[in-house]
Amino acid sequence: EVSPDRLALTMLSRLGSRSPLLTSTRRLCAPALPKGVLTTHYKKIDRATDERWQDIDMERFADETDLLIVGGGPAGLSAAIRFKQLCNEAGLDYRVTLLEKAAGAGEHTLSGAVLEPRALEELFPDWEERGAPLKTPVTSERLGYIPPWFPSLNLPLPIMSGTPTDNHGNYIVRLGNFTAWLAEQAEELGVEMYTGQGGVEVLYNDADEVVGVATNDVGVAKDGAPKDSFERGMELRAKATLFAEGCRGSLTKEVIDKFSLAAGSEPQTYGLGLKELWRIAPDKHRPGHVDHTAGWPADNNTWGGSFLYHLDPSEGDGDTLVITGYVVALDYSNPYLNPFKMFQTWKTHSSVRPTFEGGERLSYGARALNEGGFQCIPKLTFPGGALVGCAAGFLNVPKIKGTHTAMKSGMLAAEAALEGICALPEAEAEDEDEAPFVGPVADLSPYQPAFDASWVREELYSVRNARPAAHATPLGMLGAFGYLGVVHYLLRGKEPFTLSHGGADWSRLKPASECKAVEYPKPDGEVSFDLLSSVALTGTNHEGDQPPHLTLKDDSVPVARNLAIYDGPEQRFCPAGVYEYLQPDEPDGEPRLQINAQNCI
């Protein structure tokens, strides 16, 4: 945890006398932890009713900026870079502040991807001269199908030019390194980056316009009580705020609900992606090779598939590195499905296992993915701000790519933000005793039509039916293959219909009584591994004695509904063992859910 006071001092040292820090006193919200209560975060439980907080100083510093960006991934960084580029071209000196919860840029970015350089070429036409870490052009690729009925096979599928599976002209990248490089470019342009601080609260003015965010408090115990080391977070107030938190960001969820941004779209559908970085034997290494499979160990009614990317030795100081993983859609029906074990099982396939035999697994990670595509994109703007990147959901599922679309969305939002900030009335001279900024805020509404006219919207519209095709017919994944191989290939997304995803992911889950438990092979310790040894490779290091950042709307639901009806699917779908049901010690006791938040990856 980074001390808010240290962050404030850093800001002061950077700003000099340009923009004094102001103080703001606000009532936040978490009382004592009664038995059975899982949620202690102040945003869910009001501190004002907790005697332990009565004598605590809740004043916090406030700082002002022109453009605030919450999230330092490719989307947020591209927005910051584009905004500063435009400012420099126009001779403007607007301040850009970017918050990133990771200790360093790219450290929370799950490494390994195939990058389509389209947006990068627009952002930096001279990216090669600037030293962008794109060192592994795709030189060969294979697409295969492992039939669930005949899992010993790995049937080759055609890769037709110009289709989503065609990776000609793309690059295999270590995405964390690419993100760190983007951060370097942003700072060279004058973007102020503050790492180790996450946004935890959206700030609003009396007109319900977004005017910034507050960062996390530190020194709070797991039961919600203040420690001796308690320090209040900061308020960062801005004329425009871009949310670039990625998939299912907590602040993004809040503004989507508050401003009904998803009212005109379908419920988002999600996937879980698991990744590992391996060092393999040199004679098995094929730099630039891309290998994807669909099918087993997923059944025909579950969207799932693998990837295996061979990095150039220059990406790893001469090491023969590969990035591999498995993606499972979360609209599956059997609550006994276990994505982590599916990934480990896939590596045991006779066509896959030889790649890893004799190698060494170096790291493991996982992340959630927005898979809904075009049908699920919410309204992108609201008073005082906008959504960019995976916060809105711009992943191209059949391409298995979203970095290029995320970057472009950030660039479009930055252009709208500059236009909106320039249109605001000129601020009066600053007064050191002036109250914290409450407006006026910039109008970012031009971002929406700019997106609608962009190649991002065109690209996502063209593949809108690929993902829902898996549920549109009784053929399951075979129906999706038929759509992509015939309809999309011939019409390129111009078919006169748009398929529906058919509801939220959870609505497809069947009661445990209607399903059979899935038996997965035990890990062999050579190519497949157990969960705890995998989590140990993530580098995760959360303080145990702090309120879980994972909060529940209703603490009674896990046992009363999830466990009682679905046999606790969260203890299987979580890729880090965060959710665990503990059996009672007493004969007449009840099981309870334990949230191991320190495991969260």
PyMOL commands that set and color helices and strands:
alter all, ss='L'
color gray80, all
select helices_A, chain A and resi 4-15+47-49+51-53+74-90+118-123+175-188+250-258+282-284+313-316+339-346+353-356+373-376+389-391+403-422+447-452+455-462+469-472+477-491+505-508+512-514+531-535+557-566+570-573+597-599
alter helices_A, ss='H'
color red, helices_A
select strands_A, chain A and resi 22-25+59-70+96-100+113-115+136-137+140-146+155-157+171-173+192-195+199-204+210-215+218-220+226-231+235-243+270-279+289-295+304-310+321-329+360-370+381-382+385-387+579-582+592-595
alter strands_A, ss='S'
color yellow, strands_A
deselect
rebuild
show_as cartoon
